[in-house]
Amino acid sequence: MIKRILIALDPDEDTPVATRYAIRLARRFDASLTGLAMVDTSNIETVIGVGGYGTEIYGRQIWTEMTAESRKVAEKLLQSFQRSVQKEGVRYREIKKQGASYDLIIEEMKYHDMLVLGRDSHFFYNQPEKDTGTLAKVVKGGVAPTLVVTEEYRDVEQIMIAFDGSAPAARTLKSFVHLLPYGKDLDIELVAVTEGSSEHHKNSSETLLKQAEYYLKEHHFSYITRTLLEKGNPGQRILDQQLKKNPDLLLLGAHSVSAIRRAAFGSTTHFMITHTQGPLFLSP
C-alpha cells in the first residue's frame, strides 16, 4: 500500500507532470505527498573549483550568490507544488534541503513508499542544462520504487513488463504487485528478448515469461499476454515494442552496473531512460 509519496522537484517541464502522477496516486490511496526542493551545493562547489587564497575568496562570493539563487528557485518550486496539491485537496508537506541532491533524495526515500520524478531532472538550479547524473545515482542507491515520467501524462490502463528473470527485474515486478499503484484491472504484456535464435533460447525465455505470468495470476491479475522479442540489442528491442504497442507504463529492472559511461544503470536501463516514450517504473 502507498501512504507516502516523494516528489523530487526540478525546474524542468516534466516536474508538473510528476506532480500530477503523484496527486492521482495520493487520491487513490489517501496518501500524503512530500515536495522536496534541493539547493545542490555539491555541484556549486564543483563549479567553483579549488585555487589559491584570492581564488578562495572569490569562490566564496560565487558560492554565496549561486546558493542564494538556488534557494530562490527552490522557493518557487515549492510554491508551485503547494498550489497544485492544495487545488486537489491532497495532504502534503514541503521540504527544502541543502547538500548533494542524490544524497538528499535517497535519505528521504527511506521514509516514503515511492519516488516520482522527471526523466530530465538535473537538480542543479543555477545551470539547468547541466547533467548532474542524479537520477542514475538515485535508482542505484535508492530504497524505494521509482516512477520516472516524461513530459506527457497518461492514465495507466495498459502496462508492459520487460522481464528477463534477473534479480532487478524480479524486484521491480514484485514491488509493482505489492504496491498495486494502479490496481489489478490492467492489460499487461510480458516481454522478453531471447538470447539466441535456437529453440533452446526461445524455450528458456518463454519459460521465464510463464513464471512471471503465473506469479501475476496468483495475485489476481487477469489480462496478461506474453511476447518473445527476437535476439538483438535488448534496449532497442524493448523500445521498438514500446513504440509499437504504446503502453501507458513500462516496468523495467534497474541493473546497477557502473561500467556504463556517466550512468549507474545497466545498458538496457540506461538506453530506456534516455529513449523511452512513456513513464518507467523501476525498483532498486
C-alpha positions as CSV (number, residue, x, y, z in Angstrom):
1,M,0.0,0.0,0.0
2,I,1.1,3.5,-0.8
3,K,0.8,6.1,2.0
4,R,3.7,8.5,1.5
5,I,4.9,9.7,-1.9
6,L,8.1,11.7,-2.5
7,I,8.4,14.2,-5.4
8,A,11.8,15.5,-6.3
9,L,11.1,19.0,-7.6
10,D,13.1,20.5,-10.5
11,P,12.6,23.4,-13.0
12,D,12.2,21.1,-16.0
13,E,8.9,20.7,-17.7
14,D,8.4,17.1,-16.5
15,T,8.1,18.1,-12.8
16,P,4.5,19.4,-13.2
17,V,3.7,16.0,-14.9
18,A,5.4,14.1,-12.0
19,T,3.3,16.1,-9.6
20,R,0.2,15.2,-11.5
21,Y,1.1,11.5,-11.3
22,A,1.8,11.7,-7.6
23,I,-1.5,13.6,-6.9
24,R,-3.5,10.8,-8.7
25,L,-1.8,8.2,-6.6
26,A,-2.3,10.2,-3.4
27,R,-6.0,10.5,-4.1
28,R,-6.3,6.8,-4.9
29,F,-4.6,5.7,-1.6
30,D,-5.4,8.7,0.6
31,A,-1.7,9.2,0.8
32,S,0.3,12.3,1.6
33,L,2.8,14.0,-0.8
34,T,6.2,15.4,0.1
35,G,7.6,18.0,-2.2
36,L,11.4,18.1,-2.0
37,A,13.3,21.1,-3.3
38,M,17.1,21.0,-3.1
39,V,19.9,23.5,-3.1
40,D,22.6,21.4,-4.6
41,T,25.7,22.9,-3.0
42,S,27.9,19.9,-4.1
43,N,27.5,21.0,-7.7
44,I,28.2,24.6,-6.8
45,E,31.5,23.5,-5.2
46,T,32.4,21.6,-8.3
47,V,31.9,24.6,-10.5
48,I,33.9,26.9,-8.3
49,G,36.9,24.5,-8.1
50,V,40.0,24.9,-5.9
51,G,42.6,27.6,-6.1
52,G,44.8,30.0,-4.1
53,Y,43.8,32.5,-1.4
54,G,42.4,35.0,-3.8
55,T,40.5,32.4,-5.7
56,E,39.2,31.1,-2.4
57,I,37.7,34.5,-1.5
58,Y,36.2,34.9,-5.0
59,G,34.9,31.3,-4.8
60,R,33.1,32.0,-1.5
61,Q,31.4,35.0,-3.1
62,I,30.3,32.9,-6.1
63,W,29.2,30.2,-3.7
64,T,27.1,32.6,-1.8
65,E,25.5,34.1,-4.9
66,M,24.8,30.7,-6.5
67,T,23.4,29.3,-3.3
68,A,21.1,32.3,-2.9
69,E,19.9,32.0,-6.5
70,S,19.2,28.3,-6.0
71,R,17.2,29.0,-2.9
72,K,15.0,31.4,-4.8
73,V,14.4,28.7,-7.4
74,A,13.7,26.2,-4.7
75,E,11.1,28.5,-3.1
76,K,9.3,29.0,-6.5
77,L,9.2,25.2,-7.0
78,L,7.7,24.7,-3.6
79,Q,5.1,27.4,-4.2
80,S,4.1,25.8,-7.5
81,F,3.9,22.4,-5.8
82,Q,1.8,23.9,-3.0
83,R,-0.7,25.4,-5.4
84,S,-1.1,22.1,-7.3
85,V,-1.7,20.0,-4.3
86,Q,-3.9,22.4,-2.5
87,K,-6.1,22.7,-5.5
88,E,-6.6,18.9,-5.4
89,G,-7.2,18.8,-1.7
90,V,-4.3,16.4,-1.1
91,R,-2.4,16.2,2.2
92,Y,1.2,17.4,1.7
93,R,4.3,18.8,3.3
94,E,7.3,20.7,1.9
95,I,11.0,20.2,2.4
96,K,13.8,22.4,1.3
97,K,17.3,21.0,1.9
98,Q,20.9,21.9,1.1
99,G,23.5,19.4,0.0
100,A,24.1,16.8,-2.7
101,S,20.8,16.2,-4.4
102,Y,21.1,12.4,-4.8
103,D,22.0,12.1,-1.1
104,L,19.0,14.2,-0.1
105,I,16.6,12.2,-2.2
106,I,18.0,8.8,-1.1
107,E,17.7,9.8,2.5
108,E,14.0,10.9,2.1
109,M,13.3,7.7,0.2
110,K,13.9,5.7,3.4
111,Y,10.6,7.1,4.7
112,H,8.5,7.0,1.6
113,D,6.8,4.3,-0.4
114,M,7.6,5.7,-3.8
115,L,9.6,8.4,-5.5
116,V,8.2,10.2,-8.5
117,L,10.5,12.4,-10.6
118,G,11.0,13.6,-14.2
119,R,13.3,11.8,-16.6
120,D,15.2,15.0,-17.5
121,S,15.6,16.2,-13.9
122,H,19.1,17.8,-13.4
123,F,18.6,19.4,-9.9
124,F,21.3,22.0,-10.5
125,Y,19.1,25.0,-10.3
126,N,21.7,27.5,-11.4
127,Q,22.7,25.6,-14.5
128,P,19.5,23.6,-15.5
129,E,21.3,22.3,-18.6
130,K,24.0,20.6,-16.5
131,D,23.6,16.9,-16.3
132,T,24.1,16.0,-12.6
133,G,23.7,12.2,-13.0
134,T,21.3,12.3,-10.0
135,L,18.7,10.0,-11.5
136,A,21.2,7.2,-12.1
137,K,22.6,7.5,-8.6
138,V,19.2,7.6,-7.0
139,V,18.0,4.4,-8.8
140,K,21.2,2.7,-7.9
141,G,21.3,3.6,-4.3
142,G,17.6,4.2,-3.5
143,V,15.5,2.1,-1.2
144,A,12.0,2.6,-2.7
145,P,10.4,2.1,-6.2
146,T,10.8,5.0,-8.6
147,L,8.3,6.3,-11.2
148,V,10.2,8.1,-13.9
149,V,8.0,10.3,-16.0
150,T,8.3,12.2,-19.3
151,E,6.6,15.4,-20.4
152,E,3.2,13.7,-21.1
153,Y,0.7,12.5,-18.5
154,R,-1.2,9.2,-19.1
155,D,-3.9,7.4,-17.2
156,V,-2.4,3.9,-16.6
157,E,-4.5,1.1,-18.0
158,Q,-2.1,-0.8,-20.2
159,I,1.4,-1.8,-19.0
160,M,4.4,-3.6,-20.5
161,I,6.7,-5.6,-18.3
162,A,10.2,-6.3,-19.6
163,F,11.2,-9.5,-17.8
164,D,14.5,-11.4,-18.2
165,G,14.4,-13.4,-15.0
166,S,17.1,-11.3,-13.3
167,A,17.0,-10.2,-9.7
168,P,16.4,-6.5,-10.6
169,A,13.5,-7.5,-13.0
170,A,12.0,-9.6,-10.3
171,R,12.3,-6.9,-7.6
172,T,10.5,-4.4,-10.0
173,L,7.8,-6.9,-10.7
174,K,7.2,-7.7,-7.0
175,S,7.3,-4.1,-6.0
176,F,4.6,-3.2,-8.5
177,V,2.5,-6.2,-7.4
178,H,2.8,-5.4,-3.7
179,L,2.2,-1.7,-4.0
180,L,-0.7,-2.0,-6.6
181,P,-0.3,1.6,-7.7
182,Y,-2.9,1.2,-10.5
183,G,-5.0,-1.7,-9.3
184,K,-5.3,-5.1,-10.9
185,D,-7.7,-4.3,-13.8
186,L,-4.8,-3.8,-16.2
187,D,-3.9,-5.0,-19.6
188,I,-0.4,-6.5,-19.1
189,E,2.1,-7.5,-21.8
190,L,5.1,-9.5,-20.6
191,V,8.0,-9.2,-23.0
192,A,11.4,-10.8,-23.1
193,V,14.3,-10.6,-25.6
194,T,15.7,-14.0,-26.5
195,E,19.4,-14.5,-26.1
196,G,19.6,-16.5,-29.3
197,S,17.6,-17.8,-32.3
198,S,17.7,-21.5,-31.3
199,E,14.6,-23.3,-29.9
200,H,16.5,-23.7,-26.6
201,H,16.9,-20.0,-26.2
202,K,13.3,-19.4,-27.2
203,N,12.0,-22.0,-24.8
204,S,14.1,-20.6,-22.0
205,S,12.7,-17.1,-22.5
206,E,9.2,-18.5,-22.8
207,T,9.6,-20.3,-19.5
208,L,10.7,-17.1,-17.8
209,L,7.6,-15.3,-19.1
210,K,5.3,-18.1,-18.0
211,Q,6.8,-17.9,-14.5
212,A,6.1,-14.2,-14.3
213,E,2.6,-14.8,-15.7
214,Y,1.9,-17.4,-13.0
215,Y,3.1,-15.0,-10.3
216,L,0.8,-12.3,-11.6
217,K,-2.2,-14.6,-11.8
218,E,-1.7,-15.7,-8.3
219,H,-2.0,-12.1,-7.4
220,H,-5.3,-11.9,-9.3
221,F,-4.1,-10.0,-12.4
222,S,-6.1,-11.5,-15.3
223,Y,-5.4,-9.8,-18.6
224,I,-1.9,-11.0,-19.5
225,T,-0.2,-11.7,-22.8
226,R,3.3,-12.9,-23.5
227,T,5.6,-11.7,-26.3
228,L,9.0,-13.0,-27.2
229,L,11.2,-10.5,-29.0
230,E,13.9,-11.6,-31.4
231,K,17.6,-11.6,-30.4
232,G,19.2,-8.2,-30.6
233,N,20.1,-5.2,-28.5
234,P,17.7,-5.6,-25.6
235,G,17.1,-1.9,-25.2
236,Q,16.3,-1.3,-28.8
237,R,14.1,-4.4,-29.0
238,I,12.1,-3.2,-25.9
239,L,11.9,0.4,-27.3
240,D,10.6,-0.9,-30.6
241,Q,7.9,-2.9,-28.8
242,Q,7.0,0.2,-26.7
243,L,6.7,2.3,-29.8
244,K,4.5,-0.4,-31.4
245,K,2.2,-1.1,-28.5
246,N,2.3,2.4,-26.8
247,P,1.7,1.2,-23.2
248,D,0.9,3.7,-20.5
249,L,3.7,2.4,-18.3
250,L,6.8,0.2,-18.7
251,L,8.2,-1.9,-15.8
252,L,12.0,-2.4,-16.0
253,G,14.6,-3.8,-13.8
254,A,17.2,-1.3,-12.7
255,H,20.5,-3.0,-13.3
256,S,23.1,-1.2,-11.1
257,V,26.2,-1.5,-13.2
258,S,28.6,1.3,-13.1
259,A,30.5,0.4,-16.2
260,I,28.1,2.4,-18.4
261,R,29.7,5.8,-19.0
262,R,28.2,8.6,-16.9
263,A,25.5,6.3,-15.5
264,A,25.0,3.8,-12.8
265,F,22.5,1.8,-14.9
266,G,22.9,-1.4,-16.8
267,S,23.0,-0.8,-20.5
268,T,19.3,-1.6,-21.2
269,T,18.0,0.6,-18.4
270,H,20.3,3.4,-19.4
271,F,19.0,3.1,-23.0
272,M,15.4,3.1,-22.0
273,I,15.8,6.0,-19.6
274,T,17.3,8.0,-22.5
275,H,14.8,7.0,-25.2
276,T,11.6,6.0,-23.5
277,Q,8.3,7.4,-24.9
278,G,6.5,7.0,-21.7
279,P,6.9,6.6,-17.9
280,L,9.0,3.9,-16.4
281,F,8.6,2.0,-13.1
282,L,11.9,0.9,-11.6
283,S,12.9,-0.7,-8.3
284,P,16.4,-0.8,-6.8
